[in-house]
């Protein structure tokens, strides 16, 4: 049904209503019109009519924008008609240029850019000319620049080669016009329009030229960017609109940063002037006083970028030579010393804003920002820049830092300066390995400062807690580890400041994450450790803090292993309380924390059974929205439970269908689903297959249709485990066996996959030949061949590829199966005898068959004390494998004797004489043929 203009206007007005009874029906009507002819023309008329209410026009633009996303492409289902699209393009620029409402103008600009992405330049070639005409007119300049900015930004994001060439051609023609507008606005101090022009110039410069500095106009613009930035920062303090000037200066620095990141060779000639700007604004007291935080972050990131840029470390190109020369002239020993002192004394100390935040909310202050926060936050930026300086100029940076450290250890040193020095020493701990005697420092001044109870000394205690974590894995004597853990327990005490306690918790984790960690050193205080961590966990309010502390407690459990068992009760009581808070991320952390706990408790985790299975059930419920957070941890926890449980429970058994559902939905988690199924099979094969066997085979058969070889390998390993764990259930496998036989007949599988396919068939020949016969009969009904012909083709592929299978256990298994066919069919006598003889030669040692029990370490008493129940069950199953129980030479002799009795002496002599001499010599080393 065609949407009429009055109806659309009424629906738009209702859609902006606060009355839910009007809002919902209006939204449904608008959604229903999305594919109706005339709807977008009506929307155009609605937002073009300045007499309509602003909220109605704004809603019309949003509907248009959503429609463009879904229906503007020509090949989109229910695409907008070409005539309607043409009418929108024809009127849109005019609507933008006369739009008075800023919020609607922004949406119109985005709408124009979305259409331009599809239609420029073929269907909308006049777009940029219309916008440039608007830029020339003072009354429409700001609107035109805003729309042009969004259009250019969108076009610059296209990455196909043809689109990039078009954008480069556009940039060459557009750059002079926008540069002139920018220069005019800067001269007239029209900051808003100058900022928009600069945004366009940045996109064009960074994405529109292969080598920006080689273009004369761009080179002039870039050369002027650095002095212009300094002027803007200097004039900011006295400007009436400081925020606008600050934004413009920040945009200039963003331009330089983008050039350095995307076109380092074009930045090479700018290195000297950029470093001089950094010198004037970072190292100079007057310049430093003019800096605002965002500019400081950008300047220090520029400094770090210049230090770490790999192109500037090679002199193979002129730009690299220029950069190297500029760096060597700038980074003198004197300047590096001054830079070290300035960063430590000026930028690393806690600011008054940070101290105020700490006083108001210590937990929020201690929140870990993580990620790439150095791009926008001052403290992480200073720290990363400081580390980069140390890596590049270690020999020049170490002496001034050591001098600052040694001269500021007294009690009279200002607390904020001392905290900053401790921060610096912790950040570059590896570089100071030979310079700092951390053992003496820890036993002396640091421990004394931990006992200081002055109110402000919480600043130092927090930093010392962090420092201990930084240095513990770098340079700390093993005999000081108990003292380290004791100090961390003191910092974790409930009467300590929350920020200090959180820092101590993370410090403890870092201390335990050491190659030389010894659980015996922390065992005496392990009970106190868990009590303090769980107290901190209860005191924390923020979900992020709880997750961090829970991560520490989980890591402690993981590191100490079974030593946690006497202290697990408190953790067992705490985790259900956290789970009950029903926060998805916190629940994921709880599920993750349960994994090392269950692993440490082993079969004794029954005290958690009433909690564990509901957690797994919730985490693997695909109907719950929270499963996206919980599924992976839930599956890992489920696997851990299965590996450590002593016996099957009805609840565990009835949980398996969730795996079937998950495997049917996606193969993303196929590997762990198959691992879990293996654990079920090893735990209670008969009970599991009786309950879920048919469903399992049905799911695996469906998955095998279009899965990659890697997935087929995993599935066939599970099939082989079924054969080994419950031979009586092999009849269930017939659908899968049919698929295996068909794949074998094709003969094009990878050797590893083919080896598994023949292993499955081999075990059937040894224990369930009727299943193979039924499978071949099923194939015969489709192919029209005889069963004997199919079997002969399978044997042909088998014998032809036998030498490709290298694993000794598989070769012996295949040989044992081939031996069983000797008495059944003597037509392949020579081929089978040769294949078995080669396997016998490979396996024969001084004591006979090297794969028999007694010659390999598979006995029950070889199970390690700390192995899981799963591993013990797996090894017990190996004890029953015919590969390790049956002697291949004996099996061959038995079958040869049986064949000899069946065919008679005369035929037997003929068979033996048909075998080549070399093969007969090999066989006679193991069996008697006479």
N, C-alpha and C positions, 0 to 999 in steps of 0.2 A: 504494500500500500504506500502511495506517495505521501510524503510528509508535507503538509501545507505550512506556510509561514506563521499564521496565527496559532495553529496547534503547537508548533515548536516553541514559539514565544511563551505560551501558557505553561508548557512543560518545563521550560528553563526557569521560569519564575517559581514554579512549585518545587523544583529541585533545589532551590536556594532557601526554601522555607525551613523554619525550625520545627515545624509540626511534622512529626514522623508519619502521620496519616496522609499528608500531602507529599512528603519527600519520597517515600518508597514507590508509590505508583508512578510518580514522575520519572524516577530513575529507570523503572522498567520500560516506560514508554520510549524514553530517549535511547535506551539500549536496543529496543525493538526496531527503531528507525535507522539504526546504523547502516543497514544494507538497503535502505529504501531510496529510490531515486528522488532527487531534490532536497534531501535532508541537509547536505553540506552547503548547498546554495542558501537554504533557509538559515543555517547557522552563520554564514557569511553576512547575510542581511542583518541578523540579530546583533552581532558584535560591531558591525559597521555603523549602526544607528546610534549616534552619540546621545540621542534622547532617551534611550533605554537605561534602566538602573545599572549601576556599575557591576553589581553582583550577577545580574542576568547576563551582561556582556562577557564577564569573566567566565561564567559557566559555559557560554557558547564557545569561547576559544578553547577551553579544556576539552569539550566534546569533539571539536574539530581536530585538536592535537591527537587525541586518542584514536580517532578514526583514521588519521594519516598513518599512524603507526601500523594499523592492522589492514587497511584497505586501499592504500594509495598505490602500491606496486601493481603493475599491469597483470602479473600472473597470480595475484592474491585471490583467494576465493571471495566472491561477491565484491570484486574491485569497483571502486568509484568510476563512473563513466568519464570518458575523455572530455566530453563537453562540460561536465560539472567541474572537473579539475581545471580546465582552461579558464572558466569564469572565476574560480578562486585565485589562480595565479594572476589574472588580470587586475583584480581589485586589491590584492593583499598588501602590496607595497604602499599604495595610497592610504590604506587603513593604518598602516604602521606610522607613516609620516605625520598623520594628523591626530594620533592618539594622545590624549592628555593624561590618562591615568597610568602611573608608572607600573603598577602590578600587571595591568592588561598589556602594556607595551612589552614588558619582558616576556609574557606568554606568546605574544604575537611574533616576537623575534625568534623564540624557540620554534614556533610553528613554521616560520619562513625557512629556518635552517633545515628542518626535517624534510620539507618539500624540496628544497634546493639539493639535498643529498640525493634525491631520486631523479630530479628533472633538469638540473643545471649540468651542462649548457644546452642540451639538445632541445628540450621542450620549453625551457625558460631562459633563453639567451639574453634577454633584456634586463634580467634581475640586477646585475651589478651596475649597469649603466644608470638604472633608475635610482639605486642607492647612492651612487656617486653624485648624481644631480641633487639628491636631497642633502648630501654633505656640503655642497657648495652654497646652499641657502641657509642663512643664519637661523631662520625660524624652525627649520626641520633638521638641523645638523645633529643635534644630540640623539634624536630618534633614529636617524639614518645610521649614525655610527654604532648605536647599540645593535641594530638589526644586522649591520655588516659584520660586527664582531662575532655574533652567533653563527652567521653563515660561514664566515672564514674558518672559525673554530671547528665547525662540523665538517667542512670540506677537507680541512687539513688532517682529519682523523681517518680518511679513507686510505687504504693501504695497497690496493691493487696497482700494478705498474702503470696502467693507462690513466687511472685517476690521479696518481702522483704526478705524471707528466702534465696533465691538465692543470693541476694546482700550481706547479712550478711556472707554467706559462702565465697563469693568473697573477701569481706573485710578482713576476717581473713587470707586468703592466700596472699593477695596483700599488706597488710600493712607493713610487714617486708621489702619487696623489695623497696617500695617507701620511707620508713623511711631511709633506708641505702643510697639511692640516695640523699635524702634531706641532710643527715648528711655530705655526701661527698662534695656536692656542697657548703654547708655552710662553711666547712673547707677550701675549695678552693676559697671562696668568689665569686662563680659563681651565682650571684644574680638572673639572669633571669631564669635559670634552677631550682634554689632553690625555686623561687616563684611558678613555675609550679608544682613542687613536693609538695609544701605546700598546694596548692589549692586541689590537689588530696587527700592529707592526711586529709584536713578539711572535705571534703565530706565523706570520709570513716569513720572518727572518729565520726562525728555527726549522720550519717544515717546508718552506717554499724554495730554498736554494741548496744545491748540493755542497757548495763551499761558500758560505755567506761572505767571508772576508775578501774573497776575490772579486766581488761586485763593488764597483766604485761607490755607488750610493749607500750600500749597506755598510761598507767599510767606514765611510764618513760618519754614519749614524752610530756605529758601535764605538768608534773612537771618542765620540762626544758623550756616550752614555756614562762613562766613569766620572769625568768632571761634573757632569750634570747631576749625578747622584749625590756627590759631595755637596753641591750647591743646595739641593733640595733638603738634605739633612740639616745643613747649617741654617737655612731660612725657616725651618719647621717651627722652632721655638717661638718666633715672633709672628707667625702666620695667624690669621684670624680663624682659618679652618685647618687646624693641625692634623686632623684625621685624614683629610683629603690629600694633604702634602705627604703625609706618612705613607698612605696607600700608593701614591705615585712613586715615591722613592723605593718602596718595597718592590714594586713592579719592575723598576729599572734593575734592581739586583736580581730579580727572578729571571729577567732576560739574560743577564750575564751567566747565571747558573745554568740555564738551559743551553746556551751556546757551549759552555764548558762540557756539559754532559753529552750533547748530541753532535757537536762539531769541534772536538778538541783541537784540531789543527787550525781552525779559524780563530780559536781562542789564544793560540800561541803568541801572536803579536800583542795581545792584551794583558799577558801575565804580568809584565813589569808595572804597568799603570794600575792594575788591580791590587798587586802587592803594596804599591805605594798608598793606595786608598785605605787598605787594611792597616798600614802603619799609621796613617794620619788619624784614623778613627778608633783603633783598638789600643795602640801603644801610646798615643799622645793623650795627655790628661784632658786637654781642652776638647779634642775631638771625641774622646770617650764620654765626656759629660753630655755631648749632644745626641748620643746614640739612643734610640729606642730599642726595645727588646727584639722585635722582629728583624730589624736591620742588623743587630749584633749576631743573631742566629744565622742570617744569610751570609754575612761577611765571614764568619768562622767556617761555615760550610764551604764557601768558596776557597778559603785557605786550605781546608782539608782536601777538597777536590783537586787543587793544584798539586798538593803534596803526593797524592795517591794516583794521579793520572798516569797510566802506563805509557801513553804517547809522549809524555814529557820526559820520560826516562831514557829515550832513544834519540840519538843524533842522526838518524837515517833521513830525516826530513828537516827542511829549513825551520818549520814551526817548532819542532822539537828542540832544535838547536837554540832558537830564540828563548824558549821557555827555560831550558837548562841554564843558559847564560843569565837570565833574569833571576832565577832561583839562587844561583851561586853568588850573585851580587847582593841579593837581599838577605839571605839567611847567613849572616855572619855570626861568629861566636857571640859577639856582644849583643846582637839583636835577639838571638835565640835565648840568651840568658834573660834579657828584658821580657821577652815573650813568655817564658816560663814563669817568671815572677808575676807578670801581669795577669795571666790566666789563673794562677793559684790565689793571688791576693785580691784580685778584683772580681773575677767571674765565678770562681768555685765556692766562695763563702755563701752560706744561706742568706737569702734576702729577707728583708723585713716582712714582705708578703708571705714568704714561706714560713717564717717563724709564727706569724699570726695564724696561718692555716693550721700549723701544728698545735698551737694553743687551743684553737677552736675545735678541731677534730683530728686527733693524732692518727686515727685509723685511716681517714681519707688522705692525710698527708703522706702516709707510708705506702699508699697504693703504688704498685709497680706499673708504669706506663708501658714499657716493653715496645716491641716492634721497631718501627722507624721513627720513633718520637724525636730523634736527633734532628729531623728535618724541620721541626716547628717549635720544639721546646728548648729553652736556653740551656738548662743544666745538662741534659743528655748531649746536646750539641757541643758544649765546652768539653765535656769528658771525652767524646769521640775525637775531637780535634786534638786534645792533649795527647791522647794515645797515639794518634797518627804522627804527631811531631816527634814523639819519643822513638817510634819505629824508624823514622827517616833520619833523625839526627841524635841518636842515642848518646854518642860520646860528648856532645855539647849540651844536652839537656840534663844529663845525670848530675854533674857537679852543682849547678845552681839549686836543684831540688834537694840534694843531700845537705847543702849548706843551709837552706831554709829549714829543713827538718832538724838539724843539729842545733840551730840557734833559736828554735822556738819550742823546745821541750819543757821549758820551765813553767812553774805554776802561774807566773805572771803573764804569760802569753795570752792575748785575747782569745776567748773560746772559739769564736767563729773562724779566726785565722788558723788556729790549731786544727780545727775540724777540716778545714779546706786542705791543709798540708797532709793530714791523714788520708783524705780522699785521694789526693794525687799519688801518694805512696802506694795505696791499694790498687789504683788503676793500672800502674806500670810495675806491678810486683815482679813479673818475670824479668824485666829489664834491670831491676835493682837487685837481682839475686846475689851478685858478688859484692854489693855495696852495703847491704843492710844485714846486721846480725839480729835476725828476727827473734831468735831464742832469747837472747839477753834483753831485747826490747820488751818482749812479752812478759818475761819473768820480773822485770823491773818496773819501768814507768807505766806501761799499759795496765798491769794488774793494780798498781797503786791508784791509777785514775778510775778504775772500775769501782773502787771502794769509796770514791768521793761522793757525798750525798747532797752537794749543793744543787739547787733547783736547776740552774742552767747547765749542769754537767750531764744532764740527760742527752744533750747534743753530742758530747764526747763519747758517752757510753754507747749510744746508737752507732756512731761511726766506728768505734772500736769493735763492736759486734760484727759489723760488716767487714772490717779489716781482717779480723781473725779468719773469716770465711775465705777471703781473697788469698791470704798467705799460707793457710794450712796445707794446701796442696802444692805450694811452691817451695817453702823452706821452713820446716818445723820438725824438730827431732822427735822420733817415735816415743821417747820416754816422756815427752811433754804433752802427749795426746790426752792422758787422763786429766791433766791440769786444764787443758783447753776445754774439754767437755764439761768439767766442773764450772769453769768461768761462764760458759754458755748457759748452764743450768741457772746460775745466779741471775743472768740477764733475762731469763725466761720467767722469773718469779712473778707471782700475781701482783705484788705491790710495785712493780716496775712500770714505767710509762709504756703505753700500748705500742708506740712506734719503735721503741727499743726492743720490746718483746718480739714484734714481727721481724725486725732485723736479726735478732738472735736466732729465731727459728730458721730463717733462710741461711744464716751462717752455719748452723748445725748441719743443714743439708749439704752445703758445700764441703764441710769438713769430712762428712762421711763418704762423699763422692771422690774418693782417693784410691789410687791403685794399691797402696800399701795399707789400706784400712784393715784393722784387726778387731773383730767383734769382742774379743776378750777384754779390750781396754775400756769399752763402754758398758759392758754387762753389769758391773757393780752399781751403776746409777741408772740402769735402764728403766726401772720402775719409776723413779723420780722424773726421768725424761718423758715418759708417756703421760704421767699425771700432769706435768706442766704444760705439755702440748695440748692435752685435752681440755685443761682449764682455759688456755688461750683460745681454743676452738669455741668454747662456750661463751667466752667474754666478747669475741668478735661479733660485730653487727653486720658488716658488709659481706655479701656473698663471695666477693673476690678474695677477701681476707680469709674466710673460712676455707675456700678452695686451696689457697696457698699453704695454710697450716696443715690441712688434711694431706696435701701432697708431701709435706715434710714427714708427717707421721707415717704415711705409707712407705716413704723411702727408707725410713728407719727400720720398719718391719722387713722390707726387702733386703737390707744390708745385714741385719743380725740373724735373719732366718729363724731356725727353730728356737733360738734363745728367747724369742718373744712369747713363747707359750705360757710361762708363769705370769705374764703381765697382760695377756690378751683380753682378760675379762672386762677391763675398763673400756677398751676400744670396742668390744662387742656390744656394750651397753650404749655407747655414744653414737655409733653409726646409724641405728634405726631412728634416732631422734633427728639426725641431719636429713635422712631420707624423707622423713615426715614433713619437712618444710616445703616439699613439692616444688622446688626450683630446678628446672631441667639441667642447667649446668652443674649445680651442686650435686644433683643426683648422679650425673655422669662421673663426678669426682668420687662420690661414695662407691659407685660400682668399680671404678678403677682402684680404689683403696682396698676393696675386698679381695682383689686378686692376689697380691702378695701375702695378705693375711691368711687366706685359705691355703695357699701354697706352703706357708710356714707351719700352719697347724696340721696339715696333712690329713690323715683319717680322723684326727680329733676335732675337725671342724663341725662336728654334729651339733655343738652348742649354738651354731649359727644357722642350722638347717631351716628353722621356722622363718628366718629372715631372708636367706639366700634365694630360695626358689621364687618367692614373690617378686624379688628384685629382678631376677632373670625373666620372669613372666612379664613384668611391666616393660622392661627394656626391649624385649623382642616382640612386643605387641604392635604390629604394623598399622593397626587402626588408630593408635594414639599419635598425636602430633609430636610428642616429645621423643618418639623413637629415633628421630634424626640426630638427637644428641646422645642417646643412650645405647643405640644398637651395637656399635663396635665394642664398647666396654662390656655390654651385656653378654655378647657372644664370647669374648675373652674370659669373662667370669664363669660362664657356663662351662667352657672347656676346662678351666682350672678345677671346677667342682668335679667334673667327670674324671679328671686325671687323678684326683685324690680321694674319691669316695670309695668306701670299702665294699658296698653292696648296693644293688639296684633297689630303689624305692618306687612305689606306685606313682608318686608325684613326679619323679624324674622320668619315668617311662611315658607318662601321659603328656610330657612337655615336648617330646620329639616332633609331633606334627607341625610345630611352629617352624622347624627347619625345613620341612617339606614345602610349606607355604612360601618361605623365603627363597628357596631354590627355584620354585616355579616363577616367582616374580622377577628375579634378577640373578645373574651369575657373578655379580660383584663380590658377594661373600661366599662363593662356592667353596673355596679352599677350606675356610674354617668350618663351614657346615659339614663338609666331608670328614674333617678331622673329628668333629663332634660325633658323627655317626660311627666312625671307627671306634671311638671311646665307648659308645653304647655297645657295639659288637663285642669288644673285648671284655666288657663288664658282665653282660648277660646275653650271650648270643642267641640261645634258644628262646628265651622270654621275649627278647626284642624282635626277632624275626617272626615269631608267631603273631605278635601284635601289629607290627608295622612293616613286615617284610614285603608284602605285595605293594603297599603304597610306595615304599622306597624304590623298588624295581620300576614301578610305573614312572616315578619322577625322573629317575636316572635315564630311563629309555627316552623320555621326551627331551631331556637336556642334550643327549648324545646326537640329536638330529643335526644341529647346526653349531656345535661348539668347536673351538680350536683344539689342535692336538694337545696343547698343554692341559686343557680341561679334560680331554679324553684320558690322558695319563692318570690324572687324579682319580677319575671315576673307576678306571680299570684296577687301580691299586685297591680301591674299596671292594670291588667285586672279588678280587683275589683273596682279600681278607675274609670275606663271607665264606668262600670255599674252604679256607683253612680253619676258621673258627667253628663252622657248623656244616660239615660235609653233607649231613642229611637234608639240608635246605637247598641243595644245588638246583633242584627242580624249579625253584622260584626264579632262577636266573635265565630261563629259556629265552625270553624276549631280547635280553642283552646278548646272549650267546648267538642268536641269529644275526644281530647287528655286527658282532665280532667276526663271524664267519664271512659275511658279505664283504667286510672291510679287508679281510685276509685274501679273499678271492680277487679283489682289485689289485692287491700287491704293491700299492704305492705309498704306504704309510712310512713314517720315519722309523729308523731301526729301533729306537728306544720304545716307541709305541708298538711296533710290531712284536718286539720281545715280550711285552706285557700281554698282547693279544694271544700269542702262542702259549704263554704261561697259563692263561685262563683255560685254553683248550687242553693243555697238558694235564692240569689238575682234574679236568672232567674225564679225560682218558684213564686217569689213575683211579678215580673214585666214583664216577657217574657217567659211564659211556652212553647210557640211555638218553641223557639230556642232549648230548651231541647228536645222536641219531634222530631225535625229535626235531632238533633245530634244522638239520640237513633236510629232513622231510618237508619242513615248512618252506625252506628255500626252493626245493624241487617243485613244489606246487606253483611257484611263481615263474621259475626259470624254464621249466619243462625238461631239465636234465634228469639223469638217473642219480640216485643217491651215491652209487659207486663213483660216478664221474665227478661229482662234487668233492667227495673225499679225496680222490686222486689229485684233483687240482689243489686242494688244501695242502696235501703232502708235498706236492711239487714246489709250492711257494715256501713251505717250511724248510725243506732240505736245501733249496737254493740259497736261502738267506741265513742258514744256520751259523755261518762264520761271522756274520755281522753282530751276533749277540756275544758280548764280551764278559758279562758278569758271571762269575763261576757258578753261583747258586742257580741262576736262570738256565745256564747251559746244562747243568746236571739235571734239573727238573725236566727240561725238554728232552734230554736223552732218555730219562726214565720212561717218559710217555712214549717215545718212539720205540723203545724196546717192547712195549706191550703190543705194538702193531706187527711185530715180526711173525708171531704165531697166527695172527688173524689174516695176514695177507703177505705172501712171499714175493709179490711183484716188485716191491721196492727194497728187496733184500740187500742189494749192493749199496744203495744210497744210504739206507738206515745204518748199515754196518759201518760204513765210512764215517758218518756223522758221530756215531757213538764212540768209535775208536779214537777220534780226535778229542772228544771230551774226556775219555779215560786217560789219554796222555797228559792232558792239561791238569787233571785232578790228582794223578797218582804221585805219591810221595814215598819217602822211606818207610812210613808206617801204613801205607795203603791209601785209602780214600781220605783226602785232606778235609773233606766237608762232613765227616762223621762226628758225632758227639764224642768228646774225649780228646779230639784233636783241635777243637775250637772252644773258645770261652763263652759257652752259652748255658752252662749248667746253672741250676737254681742258686747255688751258693755264690755265683759270680755277680749277683745283683747287688749293686752298691747300697749301702745303708741309707743314703739320703735320696735314693731314686724314688719316683712317685709310684703310687699304686698302678698307674697306667703302664709304666715301664716294666714293673714286675709281671703284670698280666701279659704284656707283649712278649717278654722273654719266656714265660711259661708256655705260651702258644708256640714259640719257636721250637721248644723241646719236642713237639708232636709233629713237626713238619717232616714229611718223607724225605726231603732233601738231606736232612741231617740224620735220618734213621736208617735209610736203606742204602746198601752197598751197590753201586752201579754195576760193577763187574759180576756180582752174584746174580742180580736181576737179569743181566744179559745172558749169563750161563743158563739160567732157568728157562728163559724163553727160547734159546737155541735148542736146548734139549727137548723142549715141548714141540718145537717145529720139526725137529728130526723125527720124533715119534709119529707126528701127523703125516708127513710126506713120504716116509720110508727112506731106506738107505740109498737107493738108486737116485731118486730125485734130490736127496740131500747132497750127494756127491756132485750132482750137476750144479746145484745152487752154489756150493763152495767153490767150484771151479770157475764160476762166472765172476768171482770177485778178483780184483787185480792183486798181484803178488804183494805189493807194498802194504795194502790194507790188511791182507791176511797175516802178514808178519806183525803188524801192530796189534791186531785182535788176539793173536796167539800169545802175546805177552800177558794177557789177562784172563783168557778163557780157553777151554779145550774144544776144538772143532772136530776131532776124530771120533 
